[in-house]
Amino acid sequence: MADNLSENSLEKKKDILSTIFFLMSLPLIFLFIIFCFLAIKIFTGKSINNPDYPPVKGSVFNQLLYLNYLYDYQTQAAKKQPTYRLLALAESEIYTTDTRNVEHILKTNFDKYSKGKYNQEIVSIFLGQGIFAVDGDKWRQQRKLASFEFSTRVLRDFSCSIFRKNAAKLVRAISELVVSGQAFDMQNILMKCTLDSMFKVGFGIDLNCMDGSSKEGNTFMKAFDDANEMDQAETTSHGTSYG
């Protein structure tokens, strides 16, 4: 009798352990199925070995993996292959630093390329209906307005003096940092110079980001950088990018 009770108890323990193990393995099985599904969707029907298409560098998951230093990753990839593809679920994304391709897209065949509705919906949160977020007639209208600001006369009489002034500030700031032996973030200081220049030219406002004398300028610069980072994270997480 005691032996039967002991065997029944042992069987119940085995059943409980088996159930626990099965329940614990379900998420792993589910993740494996999802991974297989994504892999099939990404790597099928994309002409991976077709020489008429740019070579494949990886998938859009590379962007998520290297998100914290995405530009460094893309720069290193472009050094090895100036034009390459990252595979997404429904399409391939082409990234290029080849000047011939850039000219083809942005100049000689500009009308054939658009940002597309999906990308517009994402960047419009940050950029509104500005020239960097619209296509078609809206873009042409924005371009016409911008052409007055960046005409030859305006550039000669006003804009160039602003650029030269801020370039001198930039050189002075970098020289002081070099002499003091301090490490500094080059991207950060270049962004400050760019914001100072563009806001003075475009809006007549002195942000004074480089010398840090304006609290409002520093606040705006941080908000601008945060918004840009969130926009990049949004496009990357959805497998899209301007690259």
Secondary structure, DSSP 4 states (H G I P E B T S, - for coil): -HHHHHHHHHHHHHHHHHHHHHHHHHHHHHHHHHHHHHHHHHHSSS-TT-TTSPPEEEETHHHHHTGGGHHHHHHHHHHH-SEEEEE-SS-EEEEE--HHHHHIIIIITGGG---HHHHHHHHHHHHTTSTTT--HHHHHHHHHHHHHHTSHHHIIIIIHHHHHHHHHHHHHHHHHHHHHT----HHHHHHHHHHHHHHHHHH-----TTTT--HHHHHHHHHHHHHHHHHHHHHHHTT----
